[in-house]
Structures are given as structure tokens and as C-alpha cells.
Amino acid sequence: MLAARSLIETVASLHSFEKELRPALESEDLAKLNELTLHHSFATKDKRMLDEHIGFEATNVLTLVDKLERQFEIDGLRDGYDRLSERCHPNAAGHYFFFGMLDPDWHNHLCRDKKQRSQSQYSSWGVLAPWAGQFFACSLG
């Protein structure tokens, strides 16, 4: 799941970079090419590094994922990304609900070999499958 989520982030980031880079390449603007390369290579959210002018402020990855979804009309990309994120984080979805179910009557967690819900809704393929063709086409195009 981490790899699937990282794939979405990487494609969104590279698409953003390519979109900014294209005009600089076409105009042969070396200063702009250098600036964009540095910005995308050394982007950070670390305030200390930004204050010391060590890096460039990173764009939030959710912004990049949303732009990718809109531009290529990939319905459900952000929703799929959010579901993968829920499974990757140390919370109820990532720790408990992936391996069992909460029994609301007894207020305890039941671990089960077989889930009562469709397993595909929890797998990374189950999240990626609905729009995988569009996603990979835009990452290669």
C-alpha cells in the first residue's frame, strides 16, 4: 500500500515538474531550467531549512494529486489516495480494521481470518484498479 501511494505521489510530482519544465525547455531558458530543477530536487516543508535558505518550499502533495485528477479526469484518484493513506497511517484503519472488525456491542476487536467485507476494498490493487489505465497512460504520456 505504501508503494501504491508513493506511485501516485511520484506521478503527480513528476507531472507537475514536467508541466513547469516544458516552457523553459522550449525557450531554452537555462536560468529557469536550473531554478526549476533545484526547486523540485530540494523541496521541503522543514521550517528550519527554509529559514536558513537550504531548500525550497514544497507544494503539498494533496495539491499535486488533485491537479492530476482534474487534468486527466481520473475520477476517484484523490479518494483512492486518501484510502491508501488511511491504511498506511497508525490509526484504526491501519492497525485494527485491516485485520478484523470492531464489535460495537462488546466494545472489543475481533481478529478474523476472513473478512465479512470485500477484501478488494482494502488492497492497493482494489484502490488502483478502477483508474489504473488512465493513471499509467498519463504517467507515460
Residue pairs with C-beta under 8 A, 6 or more apart in sequence:
1 84
1 87
1 88
1 123
1 124
2 88
3 124
4 84
4 124
4 125
4 127
4 128
5 81
5 84
5 85
5 88
5 124
8 65
8 77
8 80
8 81
8 84
8 135
9 61
9 64
9 65
11 68
11 135
11 138
11 139
12 61
12 64
12 65
12 67
12 68
13 40
13 61
13 64
14 139
15 64
15 67
15 68
15 71
15 138
15 139
16 59
16 64
16 67
16 68
17 36
17 40
20 36
20 40
21 33
21 36
23 29
23 32
24 32
24 33
24 36
25 33
38 56
39 56
42 54
42 55
42 56
43 55
43 56
43 57
43 58
43 59
44 50
44 54
44 55
44 56
44 57
44 58
45 57
45 58
46 55
49 55
50 56
50 57
62 78
62 81
65 77
65 78
65 81
66 78
68 74
68 77
68 138
69 75
69 77
69 78
71 138
72 134
72 135
72 137
72 138
73 134
74 131
74 134
74 135
74 138
75 130
75 131
76 130
76 131
77 131
77 135
80 127
80 128
80 130
80 131
83 121
83 127
84 124
84 127
86 93
86 94
87 93
87 94
87 98
87 122
88 94
92 102
96 102
96 109
98 122
99 111
99 112
100 109
100 110
100 111
100 112
100 115
101 109
101 110
101 112
101 115
101 116
102 108
102 109
102 110
103 109
103 110
115 122
118 126
119 126
120 126
120 129
121 127
128 135
